[in-house]
Amino acid sequence: MKGFGPWLAVLAVVLLLSALRLRTLAALVSLTWLAWCVWTWIRPTRPNPPR
């Protein structure tokens, strides 16, 4: 359940902005969140430092 916190927070922000008729800002938040998710998924993993 811990992993759903950020997703629910972003969803709440987007819904709130949309309800306040700030749909451009809501779209910007959505696209930024999508870019962040894609980046964390495809970014190269850091090599382990030598011991």
C-alpha positions, 0 to 999 in steps of 0.5 A: 500500500505504501507505493500507492501514496504518490500515485493517489496524491498526484491523482488528487492534485490533478482532479483538484486542478481540473475541478478548479478549471485549471486544466492546463496546469492539471495536464502539465502535472500529469505529463510531468508525473508520466515523464518521471515514471518513465524516467525511473523505469528506463534510467540505467542503474548505477553500478555498484561501487567496488568494495 
